[in-house]
Amino acid sequence: MLLNTLAVVPVLLALCQGSLAEKMMRPKFKEVKIWSDEKFVSHKVVYDSSDPHLNFSMEVHQELQDVDIHLEVRITNKVDSHYTTNLNTTLNVCRILGFANQSPVGRFVHGFIREFGNIIDNCPIAKGSYFINKFWWPEDPTTAMLPELEFDIIWQAHLLDAAKKRTLIMNDHFTGEFNVQDVNNLKPGIFAMLPKIA
């Protein structure tokens, strides 16, 4: 009887250890290229895949009256490249900040991001340091059921003058893939972002 009990112990330990790891789809960056016009702004983007988290820091060298963000994203199924999603959009930072200040959803998202550092609150964007430390979007293990993906992201910032003339001040390019992997440091899912009710 004692031998049977002892034989079960390693199995239970293996099950307990295995339960710590969960399947999760996470990004793996292949190439990160960042550029900024040092006359206006300098910035750094660092991704730590072991934790995982993203660090972003930016130094604004002179006041920026108005800024557009241009984003191009291409996401491709690794198994079948016929399944591809493309996004190409331009957003005005000052309008987004206005939305963050006026909308309950905007205040919620803006407040969530603000917990991770010193972020831009209004326009014009004042000289100074802005940063986001150890930021990670909420995860959900259900994404492990999705097909693995490749991504290509271009992120640009354009300064707009009074005549709406555009000057490129930031130009970043990220490539990589989303892989399903065993993780033991799953970040809380999307519902964890909702305010707690006592």
Contact map, one row per residue, 1 for C-alpha under 8 A:
111110000000000000000000000000000000000000000000000000000000000000000000000000000000000000000000000000000000000000000000000000000000000000000000000000000000000000000000000000000000000000000000000000
111111000000000000000000000000000000000000000000000000000000000000000000000000000000000000000000000000000000000000000000000000000000000000000000000000000000000000000000000000000000000000000000000000
111111100000000000000000000000000000000000000000000000000000000000000000000000000000000000000000000000000000000000000000000000000000000000000000000000000000000000000000000000000000000000000000000000
111111110000000000000000000000000000000000000000000000000000000000000000000000000000000000000000000000000000000000000000000000000000000000000000000000000000000000000000000000000000000000000000000000
111111111000000000000000000000000000000000000000000000000000000000000000000000000000000000000000000000000000000000000000000000000000000000000000000000000000000000000000000000000000000000000000000000
011111111100000000000000000000000000000000000000000000000000000000000000000000000000000000000000000000000000000000000000000000000000000000000000000000000000000000000000000000000000000000000000000000
001111111110000000000000000000000000000000000000000000000000000000000000000000000000000000000000000000000000000000000000000000000000000000000000000000000000000000000000000000000000000000000000000000
000111111111000000000000000000000000000000000000000000000000000000000000000000000000000000000000000000000000000000000000000000000000000000000000000000000000000000000000000000000000000000000000000000
000011111111100000000000000000000000000000000000000000000000000000000000000000000000000000000000000000000000000000000000000000000000000000000000000000000000000000000000000000000000000000000000000000
000001111111110000000000000000000000000000000000000000000000000000000000000000000000000000000000000000000000000000000000000000000000000000000000000000000000000000000000000000000000000000000000000000
000000111111111000000000000000000000000000000000000000000000000000000000000000000000000000000000000000000000000000000000000000000000000000000000000000000000000000000000000000000000000000000000000000
000000011111111100000000000000000000000000000000000000000000000000000000000000000000000000000000000000000000000000000000000000000000000000000000000000000000000000000000000000000000000000000000000000
000000001111111110000000000000000000000000000000000000000000000000000000000000000000000000000000000000000000000000000000000000000000000000000000000000000000000000000000000000000000000000000000000000
000000000111111111000000000000000000000000000000000000000000000000000000000000000000000000000000000000000000000000000000000000000000000000000000000000000000000000000000000000000000000000000000000000
000000000011111111100000000000000000000000000000000000000000000000000000000000000000000000000000000000000000000000000000000000000000000000000000000000000000000000000000000000000000000000000000000000
000000000001111111110000000000000000000000000000000000000000000000000000000000000000000000000000000000000000000000000000000000000000000000000000000000000000000000000000000000000000000000000000000000
000000000000111111111000000000000000000000000000000000000000000000000000000000000000000000000000000000000000000000000000000000000000000000000000000000000000000000000000000000000000000000000000000000
000000000000011111111000000000000000000000000000000000000000000000000000000000000000000000000000000000000000000000000000000000000000000000000000000000000000000000000000000000000000000000000000000000
000000000000001111111100000000000000000000000000000000000000000000000000000000000000000000000000000000000000000000000000000000000000000000000000000000000000000000000000000000000000000000000000000000
000000000000000111111100000000000000000000000000000000000000000000000000000000000000000000000000000000000000000000000000000000000000000000000000000000000000000000000000000000000000000100000000000000
000000000000000011111110000000000000000000000000000000000000000000000000000000000000000000000000000000000000000000000000000000000000000000000000000000000000000000000000000000000000011110000000000000
000000000000000000111111000000000000000000000000000000000000000000000000000000000000000000000000000000000000000000000000000000000000000000001000000000000000000000000000000000000000111101000000000000
000000000000000000001111100000000000000000000000000000000000000000000000000000000000000000000000000000000000000000000000000000000000000000001001000000000000000000000000000000000001111000000000000000
000000000000000000000111110000000000000000000000000000000000000000000000000000000000000000000000000000000000000000000000000000000000000000011111000000000000000000000000000000000001111001000000000000
000000000000000000000011111000000000000000000000000000000000000000000000000000000000000000000000000000000000000000000000000000000000000000001011000100000000000000000000000000000111100000000000000000
000000000000000000000001111100000000000000000000000000000000000000000000000000000000000000000000000000000000000000000000000000000000000000000000000000000000000000000000000000000111100000000000000000
000000000000000000000000111110000000000000000000100000000000000000000000000000000000000000000000000000000000000000000000000000000000000000000000000000000000000000000000000000011110000000000000000000
000000000000000000000000011111000000000000000000100000000000000000000000000000000000000000000000000000000000000000000000000000000000000000000000000000000000000000000000000000011110000000000000000000
000000000000000000000000001111110000000000000000000000000000000000000000000000000000000000000000000000000000000000000000000000000000000000000000000000000000000000000000000001111000000000000000000000
000000000000000000000000000111110000000000000000000000000000000000000000000000000000000000000000000000000000000000000000000000000000000000000000000000000000000000000000000001111000000000000000000000
000000000000000000000000000011111000000000000000000000000000000000000000000000000000000000000000000000000000000000000000000000000000000000000000000000000000000000000000000011110000000000000000000000
000000000000000000000000000011111100000000000000000000000000000000000000000000000000000000000000000000000000000000000000000000000000000000000000000000000000000000000000000111100000000000000000000000
000000000000000000000000000000111110000000000000000000000000000000000000000000000000000000000000000000000000000000000000000000000000000000000000000000000000000000000000000111000000000000000000000000
000000000000000000000000000000011111000000011000000000000000000000000000000000000000000000000000000000000000000000000000000000000000000000000000000000000000000000000000011110000000000000000000000000
000000000000000000000000000000001111100000100000000000000000000000000000000000000000000000000000000000000000000000000000000000000000000000000000000000000000000000000000011100000000000000000000000000
000000000000000000000000000000000111110011100000000000000000000000000000000000000000000000000000000000000000000000000000000000000000000000000000000000000000000000000000111000000000000000000000000000
000000000000000000000000000000000011111111000000000000000000000000000000000000000000000000000000000000000000000000000000000000000000000000000000000000000000000000000001110000000000000000000000000000
000000000000000000000000000000000001111111000000000000000000100000000000000000000000000000000000000000000000000000000000000000000000000000000000000000000000000000000000000000000000000000000000000000
000000000000000000000000000000000000111110000000000000000000110000000000000000000000000000000000000000000000000000000000000000000000000000000000000000000000000000000000000000000000000000000000000000
000000000000000000000000000000000000111111000000000000000001110100000000000000000000000000000000000000000000000000000000000000000000000000000000000000000000000000000000100000000000000000000000000000
000000000000000000000000000000000001111111100000000000000111110000000000000000000000000000000000000000000000000000000000000000000000000000000000000000000000000000000000110000000000000000000000000000
000000000000000000000000000000000001110111110000000000000111100000000000000000000000000000000000000000000000000000000000000000000000000000000000000000000000000000000000000000000000000000000000000000
000000000000000000000000000000000011000011111000000000011110000000000000000000000000000000000000000000000000000000000000000000000000000000000000000000000000000000000000000000000000000000000000000000
000000000000000000000000000000000100000001111100000000111100000000000000000000000000000000000000000000000000000000000000000000000000000000000000000000000000000000000000000000000000000000000000000000
000000000000000000000000000000000100000000111110000001111000000000000000000000000000000000000000000000000000000000000000000000000000000000000000000000000000000000000000000000000000000000000000000000
000000000000000000000000000000000000000000011111000001110000000000000000000000000000000000000000000000000000000000000000000000000000000000000000000000000000000000000000000000000000000000000000000000
000000000000000000000000000000000000000000001111100111100000000000000000000000000000000000000000000000000000000000000000000000000000000000000000000000000000000000000000000000000000000000000000000000
000000000000000000000000000000000000000000000111111111000000000000000000000000000000000000000000000000000000000000000000000000000000000000000000000000000000000000000000000000000000000000000000000000
000000000000000000000000001100000000000000000011111110000000000000000000000000000000000000000000000000000000000000000000000000000000000000000000000000000000000000000000000000000000000000000000000000
000000000000000000000000000000000000000000000001111100000000000000000000000000000000000000000000000000000000000000000000000000000000000000000000000000000000000000000000000000000000000000000000000000
000000000000000000000000000000000000000000000001111110000000000000000000000000000000000000000000000000000000000000000000000000000000000000000000000000000000000000000000000000000000000010000000000000
000000000000000000000000000000000000000000000011111111000000000000000000000000000000000000000000000000000000000000000000000000000000000100000000000000000000000000000000000000000000000000000000000000
000000000000000000000000000000000000000000000011101111100000000000000000000000000000000000000000000000000000000000000000000000000000011100000000000000000000000000000000000000000000000000000000000000
000000000000000000000000000000000000000000001111000111110000000000000000000000000000000000000000000000000000000000000000000000000001111100000000000000000000000000000000000000000000000000000000000000
000000000000000000000000000000000000000000011110000011111000000000000000000000000000000000000000000000000000000000000000000000000011111000000000000000000000000000000000000000000000000000000000000000
000000000000000000000000000000000000000000111100000001111100000000000000000000000000000000000000000000000000000000000000000000000011100000000000000000000000000000000000000000000000000000000000000000
000000000000000000000000000000000000000000111000000000111110000000000000000000000000000000000000000000000000000000000000000000001111000000000000000000000000000000000000000000000000000000000000000000
000000000000000000000000000000000000000011110000000000011111000000000000000000000000000000000000000000000000000000000000000000001110000000000000000000000000000000000000000000000000000000000000000000
000000000000000000000000000000000000000011100000000000001111100000000000000000000000000000000000000000000000000000000000000000111100000000000000000000000000000000000000000000000000000000000000000000
000000000000000000000000000000000000000111000000000000000111111100000000000000000000000000000000000000000000000000000000000001111100000000000000000000000000000000000000000000000000000000000000000000
000000000000000000000000000000000000011111000000000000000011111000000000000000000000000000000000000000000000000000000000000000110000000000000000000000000000000000000000000000000000000000000000000000
000000000000000000000000000000000000001110000000000000000001111100000000000000000000000000000000000000000000000000000000000001100000000000000000000000000000000000000000000000000000000000000000000000
000000000000000000000000000000000000000000000000000000000001111110000000000000000000000000000000000000000000000000000000000111100000000000000000000000000000000000000000000000000000000000000000000000
000000000000000000000000000000000000000100000000000000000001011111100000000000000000000000000000000000000000000000000000001111100000000000000000000000000000001000000000000000000000000000000000000000
000000000000000000000000000000000000000000000000000000000000001111100000000000000000000000000000000000000000000000000000001110000000000000000000000000000000001110000000000000000000000000000000000000
000000000000000000000000000000000000000000000000000000000000000111110000000000000000000000011100000000000000000000000000001110000000000000000000000000000000001110000000000000000000000000000000000000
000000000000000000000000000000000000000000000000000000000000000111111000000000000000000000011100000000000000000000000000000000000000000000000000000000000000111100000000000000000000000000000000000000
000000000000000000000000000000000000000000000000000000000000000001111100000000000000000001111000000000000000000000000000000000000000000000000000000000000000111100000000000000000000000000000000000000
000000000000000000000000000000000000000000000000000000000000000000111110000000000000000001111000000000000000000000000000000000000000000000000000000000000011110000000000000000000000000000000000000000
000000000000000000000000000000000000000000000000000000000000000000011111000000000000000111100000000000000000000000000000000000000000000000000000000000000111110000000000000000000000000000000000000000
000000000000000000000000000000000000000000000000000000000000000000001111100000000000001111000000000000000000000000000000000000000000000000000000000000001111000000000000000000000000000000000000000000
000000000000000000000000000000000000000000000000000000000000000000000111110000000000011110000000000000000000000000000000000000000000000000000000000000001110000000000000000000000000000000000000000000
000000000000000000000000000000000000000000000000000000000000000000000011111000000000111100000000000000000000000000000000000000000000000000000000000000111100000000000000000000000000000000000000000000
000000000000000000000000000000000000000000000000000000000000000000000001111100000001111000000000000000000000000000000000000000000000000000000000000000111000000000000000000000000000000000000000000000
000000000000000000000000000000000000000000000000000000000000000000000000111110000001110000000000000000000000000000000000000000000000000000000000000011110000000000000000000000000000000000000000000000
000000000000000000000000000000000000000000000000000000000000000000000000011111011111100000000000000000000000000000000000000000000000000000000000000011100000000000000000000000000000000000000000000000
000000000000000000000000000000000000000000000000000000000000000000000000001111111111000000000000000000000000000000000000000000000000000000000000001111000000000000000000000000000000000000000000000000
000000000000000000000000000000000000000000000000000000000000000000000000000111111000000000000000000000000000000000000000000000000000000000000000001111000000000000000000000000000000000000000000000000
000000000000000000000000000000000000000000000000000000000000000000000000000011111000000000000000000000000000000000000000000000000000000000000000001100000000000000000000000000000000000000000000000000
000000000000000000000000000000000000000000000000000000000000000000000000000111111110000000000000000000000000000000000000000000000000000000000000000000000000000000000000000000000000000000000000000000
000000000000000000000000000000000000000000000000000000000000000000000000000111111111000000000000000000000000000000000000000000000000000000000000000000000000000000000000000000000000000000000000000000
000000000000000000000000000000000000000000000000000000000000000000000000000110011111000000000000000000000000000000000000000000000000000000000000000000000000000000000000000000000000000000000000000000
000000000000000000000000000000000000000000000000000000000000000000000000000110011111100000000000000000000000000000000000000000000000000000000000000000000000000000000000000000000000000000000000000000
000000000000000000000000000000000000000000000000000000000000000000000000011110001111110000000000000000000000000000000000000000000000000000000000000000000000000000000000000000000000000000000000000000
000000000000000000000000000000000000000000000000000000000000000000000000111100000011111000000000000000000000000000000000000000000000000000000000000000000000000000000000000000000000000000000000000000
000000000000000000000000000000000000000000000000000000000000000000000001111000000001111100000000000000000000000000000000000000000000000000000000000000000000000000000000000000000000000000000000000000
000000000000000000000000000000000000000000000000000000000000000000000011110000000000111110000000000000000000000000000000000000000000000000000000000000000000000000000000000000000000000000000000000000
000000000000000000000000000000000000000000000000000000000000000000000111100000000000011111000000000000000000000000000000000000000000000000000000000000000000000000000000000000000000000000000000000000
000000000000000000000000000000000000000000000000000000000000000000000111000000000000001111100000000000000000000000000000000000000000000000000000000000000000000000000000000000000000000000000000000000
000000000000000000000000000000000000000000000000000000000000000000011110000000000000000111110000000000000000000000000000000000000000000000000000000000000000000000000000000000000000000000000000000000
000000000000000000000000000000000000000000000000000000000000000000011100000000000000000011111011000000000000000000000000000000000000000000000000000000000000000000000000000000000000000000000000000000
000000000000000000000000000000000000000000000000000000000000000001111000000000000000000001111111000000000000000000000000000000000000000000000000000000000000000000000000000000000000000000000000000000
000000000000000000000000000000000000000000000000000000000000000001111000000000000000000000111111100000000000000000000000000000000000000000000000000000000000000000000000000000000000000000000000000000
000000000000000000000000000000000000000000000000000000000000000001100000000000000000000000011111110000000000000000000000011100000000000000000000000000000000000000000000000000000000000000000000000000
000000000000000000000000000000000000000000000000000000000000000000000000000000000000000000111111111000000000000000000000000000000000000000000000000000000000000000000000000000000000000000000000000000
000000000000000000000000000000000000000000000000000000000000000000000000000000000000000000111111111100000000000000000000000000000000000000000000000000000000000000000000000000000000000000000000000000
000000000000000000000000000000000000000000000000000000000000000000000000000000000000000000001111111110000000000000000000111000000000000000000000000000000000000000000000000000000000000000000000000000
000000000000000000000000000000000000000000000000000000000000000000000000000000000000000000000111111111000000000000000000010000000000000000000000000000000000000000000000000000000000000000000000000000
000000000000000000000000000000000000000000000000000000000000000000000000000000000000000000000011111111100100000000000000000000000000000000000000000000000000000000000000000000000000000000000000000000
000000000000000000000000000000000000000000000000000000000000000000000000000000000000000000000001111111111111110000000000000000000000000000000000000000000000000000000000000000000000000000000000000000
000000000000000000000000000000000000000000000000000000000000000000000000000000000000000000000000111111100110000000000000000000000000000000000000000000000000000000000000000000000000000000000000000000
000000000000000000000000000000000000000000000000000000000000000000000000000000000000000000000000011111110110000000000000000000000000000000000000000000000000000000000000000000000000000000000000000000
000000000000000000000000000000000000000000000000000000000000000000000000000000000000000000000000001111111110000000000000000000000000000000000000000000000000000000000000000000000000000000000000000000
000000000000000000000000000000000000000000000000000000000000000000000000000000000000000000000000000101111111000000000000000000000000000000000000000000000000000000000000000000000000000000000000000000
000000000000000000000000000000000000000000000000000000000000000000000000000000000000000000000000000100111111100000000000000000000000000000000000000000000000000000000000000000000000000000000000000000
000000000000000000000000000000000000000000000000000000000000000000000000000000000000000000000000001111111111110000000000000000000000000000000000000000000000000000000000000000000000000000000000000000
000000000000000000000000000000000000000000000000000000000000000000000000000000000000000000000000000111111111111000000000000000000000000000000000000000000000000000000000000000000000000000000000000000
000000000000000000000000000000000000000000000000000000000000000000000000000000000000000000000000000100011111111100000000000000000000000000000000000000000000000000000000000000000000000000000000000000
000000000000000000000000000000000000000000000000000000000000000000000000000000000000000000000000000100001111111110000000000000000000000000000000000000000000000000000000000000000000000000000000000000
000000000000000000000000000000000000000000000000000000000000000000000000000000000000000000000000000100000111111111000000000000000000000000000000000000000000000000000000000000000000000000000000000000
000000000000000000000000000000000000000000000000000000000000000000000000000000000000000000000000000000000011111111100000000000000000000000000000000000000000000000000000000000000000000000000000000000
000000000000000000000000000000000000000000000000000000000000000000000000000000000000000000000000000000000001111111110000000000000000000000000000000000000000000000000000000000000000000000000000100000
000000000000000000000000000000000000000000000000000000000000000000000000000000000000000000000000000000000000111111111010000000000001001000000000000000000000000000000000000000000000000000000000000000
000000000000000000000000000000000000000000000000000000000000000000000000000000000000000000000000000000000000011111111110000000000001000000000000000000000000000000000000000000000000000000000000000000
000000000000000000000000000000000000000000000000000000000000000000000000000000000000000000000000000000000000001111111000000000000000000000000000000000000000000000000000000000000000000000000000000000
000000000000000000000000000000000000000000000000000000000000000000000000000000000000000000000000000000000000000111111100000000000001111000000000000000000000000000000000000000000000000000000000000000
000000000000000000000000000000000000000000000000000000000000000000000000000000000000000000000000000000000000000011111110000000000111100000000000000000000000000000000000000000000000000000000000000000
000000000000000000000000000000000000000000000000000000000000000000000000000000000000000000000000000000000000000001011111000000001111000000000000000000000000000000000000000000000000000000000000000000
000000000000000000000000000000000000000000000000000000000000000000000000000000000000000000000000000000000000000011001111100000000111000000000000000000000000000000000000000000000000000000000000000000
000000000000000000000000000000000000000000000000000000000000000000000000000000000000000000000000000000000000000000000111110010000100000000000000000000000000000000000000000000000000000000000000000000
000000000000000000000000000000000000000000000000000000000000000000000000000000000000000000000000100000000000000000000011111000000000000000000000000000000000000000000000000000000000000000000000000000
000000000000000000000000000000000000000000000000000000000000000000000000000000000000000000000100110000000000000000000001111110000000000000000000000000000000000000000000000000000000000000000000000000
000000000000000000000000000000000000000000000000000000000000000111000000000000000000000000000100100000000000000000000000111111000000000000000000000000000000000000000000000000000000000000000000000000
000000000000000000000000000000000000000000000000000000000000001111000000000000000000000000000100000000000000000000000000011111000000000000000000000000000000000000000000000000000000000000000000000000
000000000000000000000000000000000000000000000000000000000000001111000000000000000000000000000000000000000000000000000001011111100000000000000000000000000000000000000000000000000000000000000000000000
000000000000000000000000000000000000000000000000000000000001011100000000000000000000000000000000000000000000000000000000001111110000000000000000000000000000000000000000000000000000000000000000000000
000000000000000000000000000000000000000000000000000000000011111100000000000000000000000000000000000000000000000000000000000011111000000000000000000000000000000000000000000000000000000000000000000000
000000000000000000000000000000000000000000000000000000000011100000000000000000000000000000000000000000000000000000000000000001111100000000000000000000000000000000000000000000000000000000000000000000
000000000000000000000000000000000000000000000000000000001111000000000000000000000000000000000000000000000000000000000100000000111110000000000000000000000000000000000000000000000000000000000000000000
000000000000000000000000000000000000000000000000000000001111000000000000000000000000000000000000000000000000000000001111000000011111000000000000000000000000000000000000000000000000000000000000000000
000000000000000000000000000000000000000000000000000000111100000000000000000000000000000000000000000000000000000000001110000000001111100000000000000000000000000000000000000000000000000000000000000000
000000000000000000000000000000000000000000000000000001111000000000000000000000000000000000000000000000000000000011011110000000000111111000000000000000000000000000000000000000000000000000000000000000
000000000000000000000000000000000000000000000000000001110000000000000000000000000000000000000000000000000000000000011000000000000011111000000000000000000000000000000000000000000000000000000000000000
000000000000000000000000000000000000000000000000000011100000000000000000000000000000000000000000000000000000000000010000000000000001111100000000000000000000000000000000000000000000000000000000000000
000000000000000000000000000000000000000000000000000011100000000000000000000000000000000000000000000000000000000010010000000000000001111110000000000000000000000000000000000000000000000000000000000000
000000000000000000000000000000000000000000000000000111000000000000000000000000000000000000000000000000000000000000000000000000000000011111000000000000000000000000000000000000000000000000100000000000
000000000000000000000000000000000000000000000000000000000000000000000000000000000000000000000000000000000000000000000000000000000000001111100000000000000000000000000000000000000000000000100000000000
000000000000000000000000000000000000000000000000000000000000000000000000000000000000000000000000000000000000000000000000000000000000000111110000000000000000000000000000000000000000000000111101100000
000000000000000000000000000000000000000000000000000000000000000000000000000000000000000000000000000000000000000000000000000000000000000011111000000000000000000000000000000000000000000001111100000000
000000000000000000000001000000000000000000000000000000000000000000000000000000000000000000000000000000000000000000000000000000000000000001111110000000000000000000000000000000000000000001111100000000
000000000000000000000111100000000000000000000000000000000000000000000000000000000000000000000000000000000000000000000000000000000000000000111111000000000000000000000000000000000000000000000000000000
000000000000000000000001000000000000000000000000000000000000000000000000000000000000000000000000000000000000000000000000000000000000000000011111110000000000000000000000000000000000000000000000000000
000000000000000000000001100000000000000000000000000000000000000000000000000000000000000000000000000000000000000000000000000000000000000000011111110000000000000000000000000000000000000000000000000000
000000000000000000000011100000000000000000000000000000000000000000000000000000000000000000000000000000000000000000000000000000000000000000001111111000000000000000000000000000000001000000000000000000
000000000000000000000000000000000000000000000000000000000000000000000000000000000000000000000000000000000000000000000000000000000000000000000111111000000000000000000000000000000000000000000000000000
000000000000000000000000000000000000000000000000000000000000000000000000000000000000000000000000000000000000000000000000000000000000000000000111111100000000000000000000000000000000000000000000000000
000000000000000000000000000000000000000000000000000000000000000000000000000011100000000000000000000000000000000000000000000000000000000000000001111110000000000000000000000000000000000000000000000000
000000000000000000000000100000000000000000000000000000000000000000000000000011100000000000000000000000000000000000000000000000000000000000000000011111000000000000000000000000001111000000000000000000
000000000000000000000000000000000000000000000000000000000000000000000000001111000000000000000000000000000000000000000000000000000000000000000000001111100000000000000000000000001110000000000000000000
000000000000000000000000000000000000000000000000000000000000000000000000001111000000000000000000000000000000000000000000000000000000000000000000000111110000000000000000000000111100000000000000000000
000000000000000000000000000000000000000000000000000000000000000000000000111100000000000000000000000000000000000000000000000000000000000000000000000011111000000000000000000001111100000000000000000000
000000000000000000000000000000000000000000000000000000000000000000000000111000000000000000000000000000000000000000000000000000000000000000000000000001111100000000000000000011110000000000000000000000
000000000000000000000000000000000000000000000000000000000000000000000011110000000000000000000000000000000000000000000000000000000000000000000000000000111110000000000000000011100000000000000000000000
000000000000000000000000000000000000000000000000000000000000000000000111100000000000000000000000000000000000000000000000000000000000000000000000000000011111000000000000001111000000000000000000000000
000000000000000000000000000000000000000000000000000000000000000000001111000000000000000000000000000000000000000000000000000000000000000000000000000000001111100000000000011110000000000000000000000000
000000000000000000000000000000000000000000000000000000000000000000001110000000000000000000000000000000000000000000000000000000000000000000000000000000000111110000000001111100000000000000000000000000
000000000000000000000000000000000000000000000000000000000000000000111100000000000000000000000000000000000000000000000000000000000000000000000000000000000011111000000001111000000000000000000000000000
000000000000000000000000000000000000000000000000000000000000000000111100000000000000000000000000000000000000000000000000000000000000000000000000000000000001111100000111110000000000000000000000000000
000000000000000000000000000000000000000000000000000000000000000111110000000000000000000000000000000000000000000000000000000000000000000000000000000000000000111110001111100000000000000000000000000000
000000000000000000000000000000000000000000000000000000000000000011110000000000000000000000000000000000000000000000000000000000000000000000000000000000000000011111111110000000000000000000000000000000
000000000000000000000000000000000000000000000000000000000000000011000000000000000000000000000000000000000000000000000000000000000000000000000000000000000000001111111100000000000000000000000000000000
000000000000000000000000000000000000000000000000000000000000000000000000000000000000000000000000000000000000000000000000000000000000000000000000000000000000000111111000000000000000000000000000000000
000000000000000000000000000000000000000000000000000000000000000000000000000000000000000000000000000000000000000000000000000000000000000000000000000000000000000111111000000000000000000000000000000000
000000000000000000000000000000000000000000000000000000000000000000000000000000000000000000000000000000000000000000000000000000000000000000000000000000000000000111111100000000000000000000000000000000
000000000000000000000000000000000000000000000000000000000000000000000000000000000000000000000000000000000000000000000000000000000000000000000000000000000000001111111110000000000000000000000000000000
000000000000000000000000000000000000000000000000000000000000000000000000000000000000000000000000000000000000000000000000000000000000000000000000000000000000011110011111000000000000000000000000000000
000000000000000000000000000000000000000000000000000000000000000000000000000000000000000000000000000000000000000000000000000000000000000000000000000000000000011100001111100000000000000000000000000000
000000000000000000000000000000000000100000000000000000000000000000000000000000000000000000000000000000000000000000000000000000000000000000000000000000000001111000000111111000000000000000000000000000
000000000000000000000000000000000001100110000000000000000000000000000000000000000000000000000000000000000000000000000000000000000000000000000000000000000001111000000011111000000000000000000000000000
000000000000000000000000000000000111100010000000000000000000000000000000000000000000000000000000000000000000000000000000000000000000000000000000000000000011110000000001111100000000000000000000000000
000000000000000000000000000000000111000000000000000000000000000000000000000000000000000000000000000000000000000000000000000000000000000000000000000000000111100000000001111110000000000000000000000000
000000000000000000000000000000011110000000000000000000000000000000000000000000000000000000000000000000000000000000000000000000000000000000000000000000000111000000000000011111000000000000000000000000
000000000000000000000000000000111100000000000000000000000000000000000000000000000000000000000000000000000000000000000000000000000000000000000000000000011110000000000000001111100000000000000000000000
000000000000000000000000000011111000000000000000000000000000000000000000000000000000000000000000000000000000000000000000000000000000000000000000000000111100000000000000000111110000000000000000000000
000000000000000000000000000011110000000000000000000000000000000000000000000000000000000000000000000000000000000000000000000000000000000000000000000001111000000000000000000011111000000000000000000000
000000000000000000000000001111100000000000000000000000000000000000000000000000000000000000000000000000000000000000000000000000000000000000000000000001110000000000000000000001111100000000000000000000
000000000000000000000000001111000000000000000000000000000000000000000000000000000000000000000000000000000000000000000000000000000000000000000000000111100000000000000000000000111110000000000000000000
000000000000000000000000111100000000000000000000000000000000000000000000000000000000000000000000000000000000000000000000000000000000000000000000000111100000000000000000000000011111000000000000000000
000000000000000000000000111100000000000000000000000000000000000000000000000000000000000000000000000000000000000000000000000000000000000000000000000110000000000000000000000000001111100000000000000000
000000000000000000000011110000000000000000000000000000000000000000000000000000000000000000000000000000000000000000000000000000000000000000000001000100000000000000000000000000000111110000000000000000
000000000000000000000111110000000000000000000000000000000000000000000000000000000000000000000000000000000000000000000000000000000000000000000000000000000000000000000000000000000011111000000000000000
000000000000000000001111000000000000000000000000000000000000000000000000000000000000000000000000000000000000000000000000000000000000000000000000000000000000000000000000000000000001111100000000000000
000000000000000000001111000000000000000000000000000000000000000000000000000000000000000000000000000000000000000000000000000000000000000000000000000000000000000000000000000000000000111111000000000000
000000000000000000011100000000000000000000000000000000000000000000000000000000000000000000000000000000000000000000000000000000000000000000000000000000000000000000000000000000000000011111000000000000
000000000000000000001000000000000000000000000000001000000000000000000000000000000000000000000000000000000000000000000000000000000000000000000000000000000000000000000000000000000000001111100000000000
000000000000000000000101000000000000000000000000000000000000000000000000000000000000000000000000000000000000000000000000000000000000000000110000000000000000000000000000000000000000001111110000000000
000000000000000000000000000000000000000000000000000000000000000000000000000000000000000000000000000000000000000000000000000000000000000111110000000000000000000000000000000000000000000011111000000000
000000000000000000000000000000000000000000000000000000000000000000000000000000000000000000000000000000000000000000000000000000000000000001110000000000000000000000000000000000000000000001111111000000
000000000000000000000000000000000000000000000000000000000000000000000000000000000000000000000000000000000000000000000000000000000000000001110000000000000000000000000000000000000000000000111111100000
000000000000000000000000000000000000000000000000000000000000000000000000000000000000000000000000000000000000000000000000000000000000000001110000000000000000000000000000000000000000000000011111110000
000000000000000000000000000000000000000000000000000000000000000000000000000000000000000000000000000000000000000000000000000000000000000000000000000000000000000000000000000000000000000000011111110000
000000000000000000000000000000000000000000000000000000000000000000000000000000000000000000000000000000000000000000000000000000000000000001000000000000000000000000000000000000000000000000011111111000
000000000000000000000000000000000000000000000000000000000000000000000000000000000000000000000000000000000000000100000000000000000000000001000000000000000000000000000000000000000000000000001111111000
000000000000000000000000000000000000000000000000000000000000000000000000000000000000000000000000000000000000000000000000000000000000000000000000000000000000000000000000000000000000000000000111111100
000000000000000000000000000000000000000000000000000000000000000000000000000000000000000000000000000000000000000000000000000000000000000000000000000000000000000000000000000000000000000000000001111110
000000000000000000000000000000000000000000000000000000000000000000000000000000000000000000000000000000000000000000000000000000000000000000000000000000000000000000000000000000000000000000000000011111
000000000000000000000000000000000000000000000000000000000000000000000000000000000000000000000000000000000000000000000000000000000000000000000000000000000000000000000000000000000000000000000000001111
000000000000000000000000000000000000000000000000000000000000000000000000000000000000000000000000000000000000000000000000000000000000000000000000000000000000000000000000000000000000000000000000000111
